[in-house]
Amino acid sequence: MTSTPQSGDWFKSSYSNNSGGECIEGARLGTVAMAIRDSKDTSRGNLTIGTTSWNALTTALKRER
């Protein structure tokens, strides 16, 4: 099981901007997982994705650009 990221562990997506649009934050959970959450409402929790699935997701998204 992975731990919940601490407040200083979160970083904003490089695709986010300061205009208040759709922004996500991420936090690496060691080498085993990635946590993501809505940066506008961090109280709603986060989604944790295993590293293999995260890599597959980001690779597919990059292909779709």
Secondary structure, 3 states (H helix, E strand, C coil): CCCCCCHHHCEECCCCCCCCCCCEEEEEECCCEEEEEECCCHHHCCEEEEHHHHHHHHHHHHHHC
